[in-house]
Amino acid sequence: MYGRLFGFWVLWCWLLMGSSGSAWAQTTPLNLNLPPVQAPLPSDTARALRPDSTQRATRPDSVRPARPVRAALPVRRPRVLVFDTEAADRSVLRRYRTRVVVPDSLTALREVRELVLALQSQSYLTASADDIRWRRDTVRVRLYIGEQFRWARLRNGNLGDGLLTRAGYREKLYREQAFQPQEWSRLQQRVLTEAENQGFPFATVRLDSVQLRGSDIEGRVLLERGPAIVFDSLQIVGNTKTKKRFLTKYLQIFPNQPFSQQRIDEAARRLRQLPYLQLKAEPEVRFAKGRARVYLLLEDRTANQFDAIVGVLPNPTPILGQKRVQLTGDVTIALRNIKGGGKGLGLQWRKVDANSQQLDAQYSHPTLFGTPLELGGTFNLYRQTDPVNAFQTLRPRLQVTYPTARAGRIGFFTEWRSSRLLFVDSLATALPPNIDTRFTSYGLDYTWTTLDDPYFPRTGVLAGGQAAVGSKIISKNAQLKEELYSSLPLRTTQVSVSTRLERYNRIGRGGVLLVRVRGEALFNRRLFLNDMFRVGGLATLRGFNELNFYASQYAIGTLEYRQFTGPDAYVFAFADQGYLRLDIETASDENTPTGLGVGLSFRTGAGQFQFVYALGRDQQQKLALGAGKIHFGITSRF
């Protein structure tokens, strides 16, 4: 018994003497940080070492890559890890799966750190790597494991209240409580994360003023910030026309600003959101003389697009002079990353039948005034020349979007919608199904994606939604009798919402299952036909004519299986199920159309060729081969 008390007294004195040591050469067994580097590192490791996220005890002029640039890869030599421990600790060490042979010295160092952190997480708070010696291809580590302890109190040392608050520290949570080592590790990580995002990537966290009372430990949290680091510049490696100035603003990595590891981590996610760039490796950071230089390995991808799709559809009710078969068209031109500045321009023209056509134009301008904001504008023109229902609708829109790395793209927009009649029957005794209106709305748009590829996704999720509210004004048409508007409110509040959710899952070898749900809804007391959404065709509900249905509310579910035969070639089969509701001033109706079909898509010398054959069924149309819809076209990217 006296021997055990004497041993605890010696350990207590040893902890008090060691807790005041320097963070660069701390050798006390009570090292709840990752193990310090005491032995000189091999030259290849010194060139390639990146500070670990939970220990920053590395000299400021060391190199810190997330992944090395190809042109600067260090020479790798396999290393053999040998752990020297006390006999009583060998049984504990056997519980942990530690690699004995590692590819290089950097991996060996990280393996040791991960082992010590794993020991500390299992209550071996005094575990530490006291000495690391390099002997040719052997790394010999003197490892101390010690006993399992608990502590009851953790006090603030020299950390600012703001930093501790952001790190989630509350002293009452650690007062007279059995402390779990995992909590200490997480607190270390959070404090270091805050420090490295404020310009101190080589900071260390340690425990000071340690007191040992039986199996309980008390101490103070101390942060040694190390040298302050600022960003130097971006260096682009690879064949790309994208300008460094644009990427500096887009990634928000400006020279002479405090270093932020969060900006580096977000850089890869932000770059993957750009459809015209391909990130070949993770961003690399190199430190020298208090500055951090960021290297990006990029390549351009063919993102400019030219589409020309022709549809062959049967004409169910041909009149005199019309053919039984009618042609439709869809032409799209999209230019992205214009002059390497990230700007985009798009134009689309669609002729869905003999009496209607649609024109869409859009422009996007990223990094507005040097900020992450993106300014975008769209314009939509829909013109219907049917002698019975002739009208024209204009929809210009202005939107400001804030793209984030984790939370997706958040946009605020305002939209103006104006619709006017092209043909009016002045002798009408009731209001026509279409009417002259003006609508100004303000809304919120959101998009979030984890797709592995923007063009041919195999895995990932795409989610988006939009909501808008505004004031709708009905304009009196001079050719209609004024008394027709007497019982009609001319100014009302209108709300519109839309959503889209897609999920891609791999099935077997080359198989992908797509599950998609999308829908829109319009809420107003007085709705007319030219206010409605248009549904049907290749883009929404296959198996039916383009923009065949009018709906004030609709939802479409899609189940599609794709079997890839190459990187950009696949065959597919699909089923679309829709629910459509029409509520207007003059009519009300519901419909549940179904679309079934097959298709294929593959690359040719002229572009991506797509062929779709679909059958549709609803209240007026039955499933019949003679009523099938065929769509084919070529999408050319350059």
Sequence and secondary structure as in RCSB ss.txt:
>XXXX:A:sequence
MYGRLFGFWVLWCWLLMGSSGSAWAQTTPLNLNLPPVQAPLPSDTARALRPDSTQRATRPDSVRPARPVRAALPV
RRPRVLVFDTEAADRSVLRRYRTRVVVPDSLTALREVRELVLALQSQSYLTASADDIRWRRDTVRVRLYIGEQFR
WARLRNGNLGDGLLTRAGYREKLYREQAFQPQEWSRLQQRVLTEAENQGFPFATVRLDSVQLRGSDIEGRVLLER
GPAIVFDSLQIVGNTKTKKRFLTKYLQIFPNQPFSQQRIDEAARRLRQLPYLQLKAEPEVRFAKGRARVYLLLED
RTANQFDAIVGVLPNPTPILGQKRVQLTGDVTIALRNIKGGGKGLGLQWRKVDANSQQLDAQYSHPTLFGTPLEL
GGTFNLYRQTDPVNAFQTLRPRLQVTYPTARAGRIGFFTEWRSSRLLFVDSLATALPPNIDTRFTSYGLDYTWTT
LDDPYFPRTGVLAGGQAAVGSKIISKNAQLKEELYSSLPLRTTQVSVSTRLERYNRIGRGGVLLVRVRGEALFNR
RLFLNDMFRVGGLATLRGFNELNFYASQYAIGTLEYRQFTGPDAYVFAFADQGYLRLDIETASDENTPTGLGVGL
SFRTGAGQFQFVYALGRDQQQKLALGAGKIHFGITSRF
>XXXX:A:secstr
 HHHHHHHHHHHHHHHHHTTS SSS   S   SS    S   HHHHHH   BTTB  S TTSEEESS  GGG   
   EEEEEE  GGGHHHHTTS   SEESSHHHHHHHHHHHHHHHHHTT TT EEEEEEEETTEEEEEEE      
  EEEE S  HHHHHHTT  GGGGSSS   HHHHHHHHHHHHHHHHTTT TT EEEEEEEEEETTEEEEEEEEE 
 S  EEEEEEEESS    HHHHHHHHT  TTSB  HHHHHHHHHHHHT TTEEE S  EEEEETTEEEEEEEEEE
    EEEEEEEEEE SS  TT  SEEEEEEEEEEEEEETTTTEEEEEEEEEEETTEEEEEEEEEE SGGGSS EE
EEEEEEEEEE SSSEEEEEEEEEEEEEE SSS EEEEEEEEEEEEES   TT SS  SS  EEEEEEEEEEEEE 
 S SSS SSEEEEEEEEEEEEEEE   TTS GGGGTTS SEEEEEEEEEEEEEEEEETTTEEEEEEEEEEEEE S
S  GGGSEEE STTSSTTS TT EEESEEEEEEEEEEEEEETTEEEEEEEEEEEEEEE SS EEEE  EEEEEEE
EEEETTEEEEEEEEEEESSS    GGG EEEEEEEEE 
